[in-house]
Amino acid sequence: MKQVVIENPIINSAFSEPQRHFRFDDDGITSDIIDTRRRSHYFIPMALLHERKKRQTNPK
């Protein structure tokens, strides 16, 4: 996943309806600004799953 650094993340006024947003793609946020209001939805990044090695138990 590519890391994106956004120099100025505040692009809307705190006192009016949001008019612009940063575009998301399959890899996450980009530095591209879109001049419309973002659709309301959740973006939850999921960690990659790692397979655990099965522990073998010795019968006593």
CHARMM-style PDB file with segment names, atoms N, HN, CA, C and O in Angstrom:
ATOM      1  N   MET     1       0.843  -1.176   0.000  1.00  0.00      PROA
ATOM      2  CA  MET     1       0.000   0.000   0.000  1.00  0.00      PROA
ATOM      3  C   MET     1       0.890   1.241   0.000  1.00  0.00      PROA
ATOM      4  O   MET     1       1.810   1.353   0.810  1.00  0.00      PROA
ATOM      5  N   LYS     2       0.620   2.143  -0.884  1.00  0.00      PROA
ATOM      6  HN  LYS     2      -0.127   2.052  -1.543  1.00  0.00      PROA
ATOM      7  CA  LYS     2       1.407   3.361  -1.017  1.00  0.00      PROA
ATOM      8  C   LYS     2       0.966   4.377   0.036  1.00  0.00      PROA
ATOM      9  O   LYS     2      -0.229   4.610   0.219  1.00  0.00      PROA
ATOM     10  N   GLN     3       1.934   4.976   0.724  1.00  0.00      PROA
ATOM     11  HN  GLN     3       2.904   4.786   0.576  1.00  0.00      PROA
ATOM     12  CA  GLN     3       1.641   5.999   1.723  1.00  0.00      PROA
ATOM     13  C   GLN     3       1.470   7.345   1.031  1.00  0.00      PROA
ATOM     14  O   GLN     3       2.306   7.737   0.217  1.00  0.00      PROA
ATOM     15  N   VAL     4       0.393   8.053   1.350  1.00  0.00      PROA
ATOM     16  HN  VAL     4      -0.287   7.734   2.011  1.00  0.00      PROA
ATOM     17  CA  VAL     4       0.121   9.364   0.774  1.00  0.00      PROA
ATOM     18  C   VAL     4       0.248  10.407   1.874  1.00  0.00      PROA
ATOM     19  O   VAL     4      -0.351  10.273   2.941  1.00  0.00      PROA
ATOM     20  N   VAL     5       1.033  11.450   1.608  1.00  0.00      PROA
ATOM     21  HN  VAL     5       1.519  11.560   0.742  1.00  0.00      PROA
ATOM     22  CA  VAL     5       1.179  12.552   2.557  1.00  0.00      PROA
ATOM     23  C   VAL     5       0.397  13.736   2.005  1.00  0.00      PROA
ATOM     24  O   VAL     5       0.669  14.204   0.900  1.00  0.00      PROA
ATOM     25  N   ILE     6      -0.570  14.218   2.773  1.00  0.00      PROA
ATOM     26  HN  ILE     6      -0.791  13.837   3.671  1.00  0.00      PROA
ATOM     27  CA  ILE     6      -1.383  15.363   2.371  1.00  0.00      PROA
ATOM     28  C   ILE     6      -0.909  16.556   3.186  1.00  0.00      PROA
ATOM     29  O   ILE     6      -1.054  16.584   4.408  1.00  0.00      PROA
ATOM     30  N   GLU     7      -0.341  17.542   2.497  1.00  0.00      PROA
ATOM     31  HN  GLU     7      -0.223  17.520   1.504  1.00  0.00      PROA
ATOM     32  CA  GLU     7       0.249  18.704   3.166  1.00  0.00      PROA
ATOM     33  C   GLU     7      -0.790  19.532   3.921  1.00  0.00      PROA
ATOM     34  O   GLU     7      -0.540  19.946   5.053  1.00  0.00      PROA
ATOM     35  N   ASN     8      -1.940  19.778   3.317  1.00  0.00      PROA
ATOM     36  HN  ASN     8      -2.143  19.442   2.397  1.00  0.00      PROA
ATOM     37  CA  ASN     8      -2.992  20.575   3.944  1.00  0.00      PROA
ATOM     38  C   ASN     8      -4.297  19.770   3.899  1.00  0.00      PROA
ATOM     39  O   ASN     8      -5.038  19.867   2.921  1.00  0.00      PROA
ATOM     40  N   PRO     9      -4.591  18.981   4.932  1.00  0.00      PROA
ATOM     41  CA  PRO     9      -5.758  18.104   4.889  1.00  0.00      PROA
ATOM     42  C   PRO     9      -7.098  18.819   5.066  1.00  0.00      PROA
ATOM     43  O   PRO     9      -8.144  18.221   4.815  1.00  0.00      PROA
ATOM     44  N   ILE    10      -7.091  20.076   5.489  1.00  0.00      PROA
ATOM     45  HN  ILE    10      -6.241  20.562   5.692  1.00  0.00      PROA
ATOM     46  CA  ILE    10      -8.345  20.809   5.687  1.00  0.00      PROA
ATOM     47  C   ILE    10      -8.684  21.535   4.397  1.00  0.00      PROA
ATOM     48  O   ILE    10      -8.016  22.503   4.033  1.00  0.00      PROA
ATOM     49  N   ILE    11      -9.729  21.069   3.696  1.00  0.00      PROA
ATOM     50  HN  ILE    11     -10.272  20.282   3.991  1.00  0.00      PROA
ATOM     51  CA  ILE    11     -10.085  21.665   2.407  1.00  0.00      PROA
ATOM     52  C   ILE    11     -11.476  22.289   2.428  1.00  0.00      PROA
ATOM     53  O   ILE    11     -11.882  22.914   1.448  1.00  0.00      PROA
ATOM     54  N   ASN    12     -12.212  22.133   3.523  1.00  0.00      PROA
ATOM     55  HN  ASN    12     -11.882  21.625   4.319  1.00  0.00      PROA
ATOM     56  CA  ASN    12     -13.550  22.701   3.656  1.00  0.00      PROA
ATOM     57  C   ASN    12     -13.611  23.601   4.881  1.00  0.00      PROA
ATOM     58  O   ASN    12     -12.827  23.451   5.819  1.00  0.00      PROA
ATOM     59  N   SER    13     -14.549  24.533   4.859  1.00  0.00      PROA
ATOM     60  HN  SER    13     -15.185  24.655   4.097  1.00  0.00      PROA
ATOM     61  CA  SER    13     -14.761  25.412   5.999  1.00  0.00      PROA
ATOM     62  C   SER    13     -15.494  24.653   7.106  1.00  0.00      PROA
ATOM     63  O   SER    13     -16.329  23.791   6.830  1.00  0.00      PROA
ATOM     64  N   ALA    14     -15.183  24.972   8.322  1.00  0.00      PROA
ATOM     65  HN  ALA    14     -14.505  25.673   8.546  1.00  0.00      PROA
ATOM     66  CA  ALA    14     -15.883  24.360   9.453  1.00  0.00      PROA
ATOM     67  C   ALA    14     -17.275  24.957   9.643  1.00  0.00      PROA
ATOM     68  O   ALA    14     -18.069  24.436  10.426  1.00  0.00      PROA
ATOM     69  N   PHE    15     -17.577  26.042   8.934  1.00  0.00      PROA
ATOM     70  HN  PHE    15     -16.932  26.465   8.298  1.00  0.00      PROA
ATOM     71  CA  PHE    15     -18.829  26.759   9.139  1.00  0.00      PROA
ATOM     72  C   PHE    15     -19.819  26.611   7.991  1.00  0.00      PROA
ATOM     73  O   PHE    15     -20.875  27.244   8.005  1.00  0.00      PROA
ATOM     74  N   SER    16     -19.498  25.790   7.002  1.00  0.00      PROA
ATOM     75  HN  SER    16     -18.640  25.277   6.990  1.00  0.00      PROA
ATOM     76  CA  SER    16     -20.431  25.576   5.888  1.00  0.00      PROA
ATOM     77  C   SER    16     -20.416  24.111   5.468  1.00  0.00      PROA
ATOM     78  O   SER    16     -19.554  23.339   5.890  1.00  0.00      PROA
ATOM     79  N   GLU    17     -21.375  23.743   4.637  1.00  0.00      PROA
ATOM     80  HN  GLU    17     -22.075  24.370   4.295  1.00  0.00      PROA
ATOM     81  CA  GLU    17     -21.492  22.371   4.158  1.00  0.00      PROA
ATOM     82  C   GLU    17     -20.253  21.993   3.338  1.00  0.00      PROA
ATOM     83  O   GLU    17     -19.780  22.801   2.538  1.00  0.00      PROA
ATOM     84  N   PRO    18     -19.722  20.786   3.522  1.00  0.00      PROA
ATOM     85  CA  PRO    18     -18.536  20.377   2.762  1.00  0.00      PROA
ATOM     86  C   PRO    18     -18.791  20.396   1.253  1.00  0.00      PROA
ATOM     87  O   PRO    18     -19.830  19.929   0.788  1.00  0.00      PROA
ATOM     88  N   GLN    19     -17.845  20.933   0.500  1.00  0.00      PROA
ATOM     89  HN  GLN    19     -17.000  21.312   0.877  1.00  0.00      PROA
ATOM     90  CA  GLN    19     -17.981  21.037  -0.954  1.00  0.00      PROA
ATOM     91  C   GLN    19     -16.939  20.218  -1.714  1.00  0.00      PROA
ATOM     92  O   GLN    19     -17.105  19.981  -2.911  1.00  0.00      PROA
ATOM     93  N   ARG    20     -15.878  19.784  -1.050  1.00  0.00      PROA
ATOM     94  HN  ARG    20     -15.743  19.977  -0.078  1.00  0.00      PROA
ATOM     95  CA  ARG    20     -14.815  19.029  -1.714  1.00  0.00      PROA
ATOM     96  C   ARG    20     -14.365  17.883  -0.818  1.00  0.00      PROA
ATOM     97  O   ARG    20     -14.589  17.902   0.392  1.00  0.00      PROA
ATOM     98  N   HSD    21     -13.729  16.885  -1.424  1.00  0.00      PROA
ATOM     99  HN  HSD    21     -13.547  16.869  -2.407  1.00  0.00      PROA
ATOM    100  CA  HSD    21     -13.195  15.767  -0.647  1.00  0.00      PROA
ATOM    101  C   HSD    21     -12.008  15.140  -1.380  1.00  0.00      PROA
ATOM    102  O   HSD    21     -11.820  15.349  -2.578  1.00  0.00      PROA
ATOM    103  N   PHE    22     -11.219  14.374  -0.645  1.00  0.00      PROA
ATOM    104  HN  PHE    22     -11.371  14.204   0.329  1.00  0.00      PROA
ATOM    105  CA  PHE    22     -10.109  13.636  -1.233  1.00  0.00      PROA
ATOM    106  C   PHE    22     -10.640  12.320  -1.787  1.00  0.00      PROA
ATOM    107  O   PHE    22     -11.453  11.651  -1.149  1.00  0.00      PROA
ATOM    108  N   ARG    23     -10.173  11.954  -2.977  1.00  0.00      PROA
ATOM    109  HN  ARG    23      -9.512  12.498  -3.495  1.00  0.00      PROA
ATOM    110  CA  ARG    23     -10.635  10.737  -3.642  1.00  0.00      PROA
ATOM    111  C   ARG    23      -9.987   9.513  -2.995  1.00  0.00      PROA
ATOM    112  O   ARG    23      -8.818   9.541  -2.612  1.00  0.00      PROA
ATOM    113  N   PHE    24     -10.766   8.447  -2.881  1.00  0.00      PROA
ATOM    114  HN  PHE    24     -11.716   8.424  -3.191  1.00  0.00      PROA
ATOM    115  CA  PHE    24     -10.268   7.155  -2.428  1.00  0.00      PROA
ATOM    116  C   PHE    24     -10.231   6.216  -3.620  1.00  0.00      PROA
ATOM    117  O   PHE    24     -11.084   6.291  -4.505  1.00  0.00      PROA
ATOM    118  N   ASP    25      -9.237   5.324  -3.644  1.00  0.00      PROA
ATOM    119  HN  ASP    25      -8.544   5.263  -2.925  1.00  0.00      PROA
ATOM    120  CA  ASP    25      -9.216   4.264  -4.640  1.00  0.00      PROA
ATOM    121  C   ASP    25      -9.061   2.936  -3.901  1.00  0.00      PROA
ATOM    122  O   ASP    25      -9.234   2.882  -2.684  1.00  0.00      PROA
ATOM    123  N   ASP    26      -8.743   1.883  -4.616  1.00  0.00      PROA
ATOM    124  HN  ASP    26      -8.602   1.926  -5.606  1.00  0.00      PROA
ATOM    125  CA  ASP    26      -8.636   0.565  -3.986  1.00  0.00      PROA
ATOM    126  C   ASP    26      -7.505   0.480  -2.965  1.00  0.00      PROA
ATOM    127  O   ASP    26      -7.518  -0.389  -2.093  1.00  0.00      PROA
ATOM    128  N   ASP    27      -6.532   1.375  -3.071  1.00  0.00      PROA
ATOM    129  HN  ASP    27      -6.522   2.080  -3.779  1.00  0.00      PROA
ATOM    130  CA  ASP    27      -5.399   1.374  -2.141  1.00  0.00      PROA
ATOM    131  C   ASP    27      -5.578   2.328  -0.971  1.00  0.00      PROA
ATOM    132  O   ASP    27      -4.731   2.366  -0.079  1.00  0.00      PROA
ATOM    133  N   GLY    28      -6.660   3.101  -0.953  1.00  0.00      PROA
ATOM    134  HN  GLY    28      -7.348   3.070  -1.678  1.00  0.00      PROA
ATOM    135  CA  GLY    28      -6.892   4.053   0.135  1.00  0.00      PROA
ATOM    136  C   GLY    28      -7.026   5.470  -0.378  1.00  0.00      PROA
ATOM    137  O   GLY    28      -7.444   5.693  -1.513  1.00  0.00      PROA
ATOM    138  N   ILE    29      -6.668   6.429   0.467  1.00  0.00      PROA
ATOM    139  HN  ILE    29      -6.329   6.248   1.390  1.00  0.00      PROA
ATOM    140  CA  ILE    29      -6.827   7.842   0.125  1.00  0.00      PROA
ATOM    141  C   ILE    29      -5.766   8.278  -0.886  1.00  0.00      PROA
ATOM    142  O   ILE    29      -4.644   7.770  -0.886  1.00  0.00      PROA
ATOM    143  N   THR    30      -6.139   9.226  -1.742  1.00  0.00      PROA
ATOM    144  HN  THR    30      -7.049   9.638  -1.742  1.00  0.00      PROA
ATOM    145  CA  THR    30      -5.203   9.814  -2.701  1.00  0.00      PROA
ATOM    146  C   THR    30      -5.099  11.308  -2.416  1.00  0.00      PROA
ATOM    147  O   THR    30      -5.823  11.826  -1.566  1.00  0.00      PROA
ATOM    148  N   SER    31      -4.220  11.994  -3.107  1.00  0.00      PROA
ATOM    149  HN  SER    31      -3.633  11.573  -3.798  1.00  0.00      PROA
ATOM    150  CA  SER    31      -4.102  13.441  -2.929  1.00  0.00      PROA
ATOM    151  C   SER    31      -4.976  14.203  -3.925  1.00  0.00      PROA
ATOM    152  O   SER    31      -4.925  15.433  -3.968  1.00  0.00      PROA
ATOM    153  N   ASP    32      -5.779  13.492  -4.727  1.00  0.00      PROA
ATOM    154  HN  ASP    32      -5.820  12.494  -4.692  1.00  0.00      PROA
ATOM    155  CA  ASP    32      -6.685  14.127  -5.690  1.00  0.00      PROA
ATOM    156  C   ASP    32      -7.887  14.723  -4.968  1.00  0.00      PROA
ATOM    157  O   ASP    32      -8.496  14.061  -4.128  1.00  0.00      PROA
ATOM    158  N   ILE    33      -8.233  15.970  -5.291  1.00  0.00      PROA
ATOM    159  HN  ILE    33      -7.739  16.508  -5.974  1.00  0.00      PROA
ATOM    160  CA  ILE    33      -9.386  16.634  -4.682  1.00  0.00      PROA
ATOM    161  C   ILE    33     -10.542  16.612  -5.670  1.00  0.00      PROA
ATOM    162  O   ILE    33     -10.387  17.004  -6.827  1.00  0.00      PROA
ATOM    163  N   ILE    34     -11.700  16.153  -5.212  1.00  0.00      PROA
ATOM    164  HN  ILE    34     -11.826  15.834  -4.272  1.00  0.00      PROA
ATOM    165  CA  ILE    34     -12.917  16.095  -6.016  1.00  0.00      PROA
ATOM    166  C   ILE    34     -13.819  17.241  -5.565  1.00  0.00      PROA
ATOM    167  O   ILE    34     -14.002  17.454  -4.367  1.00  0.00      PROA
ATOM    168  N   ASP    35     -14.386  17.986  -6.529  1.00  0.00      PROA
ATOM    169  HN  ASP    35     -14.237  17.814  -7.503  1.00  0.00      PROA
ATOM    170  CA  ASP    35     -15.192  19.173  -6.213  1.00  0.00      PROA
ATOM    171  C   ASP    35     -16.672  18.870  -6.001  1.00  0.00      PROA
ATOM    172  O   ASP    35     -17.529  19.632  -6.448  1.00  0.00      PROA
ATOM    173  N   THR    36     -16.973  17.786  -5.338  1.00  0.00      PROA
ATOM    174  HN  THR    36     -16.276  17.167  -4.975  1.00  0.00      PROA
ATOM    175  CA  THR    36     -18.353  17.462  -4.951  1.00  0.00      PROA
ATOM    176  C   THR    36     -18.332  16.961  -3.517  1.00  0.00      PROA
ATOM    177  O   THR    36     -17.275  16.658  -2.964  1.00  0.00      PROA
ATOM    178  N   ARG    37     -19.502  16.880  -2.931  1.00  0.00      PROA
ATOM    179  HN  ARG    37     -20.361  17.126  -3.380  1.00  0.00      PROA
ATOM    180  CA  ARG    37     -19.591  16.350  -1.576  1.00  0.00      PROA
ATOM    181  C   ARG    37     -19.445  14.832  -1.622  1.00  0.00      PROA
ATOM    182  O   ARG    37     -19.990  14.180  -2.513  1.00  0.00      PROA
ATOM    183  N   ARG    38     -18.715  14.274  -0.668  1.00  0.00      PROA
ATOM    184  HN  ARG    38     -18.272  14.804   0.055  1.00  0.00      PROA
ATOM    185  CA  ARG    38     -18.486  12.834  -0.605  1.00  0.00      PROA
ATOM    186  C   ARG    38     -19.756  12.117  -0.185  1.00  0.00      PROA
ATOM    187  O   ARG    38     -20.504  12.601   0.665  1.00  0.00      PROA
ATOM    188  N   ARG    39     -19.995  10.957  -0.788  1.00  0.00      PROA
ATOM    189  HN  ARG    39     -19.388  10.564  -1.479  1.00  0.00      PROA
ATOM    190  CA  ARG    39     -21.114  10.121  -0.357  1.00  0.00      PROA
ATOM    191  C   ARG    39     -20.866   9.652   1.070  1.00  0.00      PROA
ATOM    192  O   ARG    39     -19.722   9.442   1.474  1.00  0.00      PROA
ATOM    193  N   SER    40     -21.920   9.494   1.810  1.00  0.00      PROA
ATOM    194  HN  SER    40     -22.849   9.664   1.482  1.00  0.00      PROA
ATOM    195  CA  SER    40     -21.794   9.040   3.187  1.00  0.00      PROA
ATOM    196  C   SER    40     -21.666   7.520   3.214  1.00  0.00      PROA
ATOM    197  O   SER    40     -22.599   6.811   2.839  1.00  0.00      PROA
ATOM    198  N   HSD    41     -20.526   7.025   3.651  1.00  0.00      PROA
ATOM    199  HN  HSD    41     -19.768   7.601   3.956  1.00  0.00      PROA
ATOM    200  CA  HSD    41     -20.308   5.597   3.840  1.00  0.00      PROA
ATOM    201  C   HSD    41     -19.075   5.410   4.716  1.00  0.00      PROA
ATOM    202  O   HSD    41     -18.319   6.350   4.961  1.00  0.00      PROA
ATOM    203  N   TYR    42     -18.892   4.207   5.171  1.00  0.00      PROA
ATOM    204  HN  TYR    42     -19.506   3.443   4.972  1.00  0.00      PROA
ATOM    205  CA  TYR    42     -17.764   3.910   6.039  1.00  0.00      PROA
ATOM    206  C   TYR    42     -16.627   3.312   5.234  1.00  0.00      PROA
ATOM    207  O   TYR    42     -16.849   2.512   4.325  1.00  0.00      PROA
ATOM    208  N   PHE    43     -15.418   3.700   5.570  1.00  0.00      PROA
ATOM    209  HN  PHE    43     -15.237   4.350   6.308  1.00  0.00      PROA
ATOM    210  CA  PHE    43     -14.209   3.122   4.997  1.00  0.00      PROA
ATOM    211  C   PHE    43     -13.407   2.569   6.161  1.00  0.00      PROA
ATOM    212  O   PHE    43     -12.812   3.322   6.932  1.00  0.00      PROA
ATOM    213  N   ILE    44     -13.396   1.258   6.282  1.00  0.00      PROA
ATOM    214  HN  ILE    44     -13.880   0.646   5.656  1.00  0.00      PROA
ATOM    215  CA  ILE    44     -12.704   0.625   7.395  1.00  0.00      PROA
ATOM    216  C   ILE    44     -11.546  -0.197   6.839  1.00  0.00      PROA
ATOM    217  O   ILE    44     -11.773  -1.238   6.223  1.00  0.00      PROA
ATOM    218  N   PRO    45     -10.317   0.248   7.044  1.00  0.00      PROA
ATOM    219  CA  PRO    45      -9.185  -0.541   6.556  1.00  0.00      PROA
ATOM    220  C   PRO    45      -9.065  -1.835   7.356  1.00  0.00      PROA
ATOM    221  O   PRO    45      -9.159  -1.824   8.583  1.00  0.00      PROA
ATOM    222  N   MET    46      -8.862  -2.922   6.670  1.00  0.00      PROA
ATOM    223  HN  MET    46      -8.786  -2.931   5.673  1.00  0.00      PROA
ATOM    224  CA  MET    46      -8.745  -4.222   7.320  1.00  0.00      PROA
ATOM    225  C   MET    46      -7.301  -4.696   7.234  1.00  0.00      PROA
ATOM    226  O   MET    46      -6.671  -4.606   6.180  1.00  0.00      PROA
ATOM    227  N   ALA    47      -6.790  -5.192   8.330  1.00  0.00      PROA
ATOM    228  HN  ALA    47      -7.301  -5.265   9.186  1.00  0.00      PROA
ATOM    229  CA  ALA    47      -5.434  -5.737   8.342  1.00  0.00      PROA
ATOM    230  C   ALA    47      -5.417  -7.055   7.576  1.00  0.00      PROA
ATOM    231  O   ALA    47      -6.409  -7.783   7.551  1.00  0.00      PROA
ATOM    232  N   LEU    48      -4.293  -7.350   6.959  1.00  0.00      PROA
ATOM    233  HN  LEU    48      -3.487  -6.759   6.979  1.00  0.00      PROA
ATOM    234  CA  LEU    48      -4.158  -8.612   6.249  1.00  0.00      PROA
ATOM    235  C   LEU    48      -4.123  -9.756   7.250  1.00  0.00      PROA
ATOM    236  O   LEU    48      -3.543  -9.638   8.329  1.00  0.00      PROA
ATOM    237  N   LEU    49      -4.747 -10.856   6.880  1.00  0.00      PROA
ATOM    238  HN  LEU    49      -5.219 -10.953   6.003  1.00  0.00      PROA
ATOM    239  CA  LEU    49      -4.769 -12.017   7.763  1.00  0.00      PROA
ATOM    240  C   LEU    49      -3.485 -12.818   7.608  1.00  0.00      PROA
ATOM    241  O   LEU    49      -2.981 -13.000   6.499  1.00  0.00      PROA
ATOM    242  N   HSD    50      -2.979 -13.278   8.698  1.00  0.00      PROA
ATOM    243  HN  HSD    50      -3.388 -13.130   9.598  1.00  0.00      PROA
ATOM    244  CA  HSD    50      -1.796 -14.135   8.695  1.00  0.00      PROA
ATOM    245  C   HSD    50      -2.219 -15.488   9.243  1.00  0.00      PROA
ATOM    246  O   HSD    50      -2.905 -15.567  10.262  1.00  0.00      PROA
ATOM    247  N   GLU    51      -1.815 -16.530   8.574  1.00  0.00      PROA
ATOM    248  HN  GLU    51      -1.258 -16.466   7.746  1.00  0.00      PROA
ATOM    249  CA  GLU    51      -2.163 -17.863   9.058  1.00  0.00      PROA
ATOM    250  C   GLU    51      -1.285 -18.206  10.253  1.00  0.00      PROA
ATOM    251  O   GLU    51      -0.068 -18.020  10.231  1.00  0.00      PROA
ATOM    252  N   ARG    52      -1.922 -18.704  11.278  1.00  0.00      PROA
ATOM    253  HN  ARG    52      -2.910 -18.856  11.296  1.00  0.00      PROA
ATOM    254  CA  ARG    52      -1.167 -19.142  12.451  1.00  0.00      PROA
ATOM    255  C   ARG    52      -0.692 -20.568  12.218  1.00  0.00      PROA
ATOM    256  O   ARG    52      -1.402 -21.403  11.659  1.00  0.00      PROA
ATOM    257  N   LYS    53       0.494 -20.809  12.652  1.00  0.00      PROA
ATOM    258  HN  LYS    53       1.071 -20.130  13.107  1.00  0.00      PROA
ATOM    259  CA  LYS    53       1.003 -22.175  12.559  1.00  0.00      PROA
ATOM    260  C   LYS    53       0.280 -23.005  13.611  1.00  0.00      PROA
ATOM    261  O   LYS    53       0.165 -22.611  14.772  1.00  0.00      PROA
ATOM    262  N   LYS    54      -0.194 -24.136  13.184  1.00  0.00      PROA
ATOM    263  HN  LYS    54      -0.101 -24.456  12.241  1.00  0.00      PROA
ATOM    264  CA  LYS    54      -0.909 -25.005  14.117  1.00  0.00      PROA
ATOM    265  C   LYS    54       0.084 -25.611  15.101  1.00  0.00      PROA
ATOM    266  O   LYS    54       1.109 -26.176  14.718  1.00  0.00      PROA
ATOM    267  N   ARG    55      -0.244 -25.479  16.344  1.00  0.00      PROA
ATOM    268  HN  ARG    55      -1.076 -25.021  16.656  1.00  0.00      PROA
ATOM    269  CA  ARG    55       0.609 -26.055  17.387  1.00  0.00      PROA
ATOM    270  C   ARG    55       0.199 -27.504  17.598  1.00  0.00      PROA
ATOM    271  O   ARG    55      -0.975 -27.816  17.794  1.00  0.00      PROA
ATOM    272  N   GLN    56       1.172 -28.357  17.555  1.00  0.00      PROA
ATOM    273  HN  GLN    56       2.126 -28.103  17.396  1.00  0.00      PROA
ATOM    274  CA  GLN    56       0.893 -29.768  17.783  1.00  0.00      PROA
ATOM    275  C   GLN    56       1.090 -30.065  19.264  1.00  0.00      PROA
ATOM    276  O   GLN    56       2.107 -29.713  19.861  1.00  0.00      PROA
ATOM    277  N   THR    57       0.107 -30.710  19.826  1.00  0.00      PROA
ATOM    278  HN  THR    57      -0.720 -30.996  19.341  1.00  0.00      PROA
ATOM    279  CA  THR    57       0.213 -31.080  21.241  1.00  0.00      PROA
ATOM    280  C   THR    57       0.607 -32.542  21.337  1.00  0.00      PROA
ATOM    281  O   THR    57       0.107 -33.383  20.590  1.00  0.00      PROA
ATOM    282  N   ASN    58       1.496 -32.832  22.253  1.00  0.00      PROA
ATOM    283  HN  ASN    58       1.901 -32.149  22.860  1.00  0.00      PROA
ATOM    284  CA  ASN    58       1.938 -34.212  22.464  1.00  0.00      PROA
ATOM    285  C   ASN    58       1.052 -34.863  23.508  1.00  0.00      PROA
ATOM    286  O   ASN    58       0.942 -34.356  24.624  1.00  0.00      PROA
ATOM    287  N   PRO    59       0.414 -35.983  23.166  1.00  0.00      PROA
ATOM    288  CA  PRO    59      -0.424 -36.667  24.171  1.00  0.00      PROA
ATOM    289  C   PRO    59       0.445 -37.275  25.265  1.00  0.00      PROA
ATOM    290  O   PRO    59       1.500 -37.844  24.990  1.00  0.00      PROA
ATOM    291  N   LYS    60      -0.007 -37.148  26.497  1.00  0.00      PROA
ATOM    292  HN  LYS    60      -0.865 -36.685  26.721  1.00  0.00      PROA
ATOM    293  CA  LYS    60       0.755 -37.679  27.635  1.00  0.00      PROA
ATOM    294  C   LYS    60       0.118 -38.913  28.166  1.00  0.00      PROA
ATOM    295  OT1 LYS    60       0.617 -39.503  29.125  1.00  0.00      PROA
TER     296      LYS     60
END
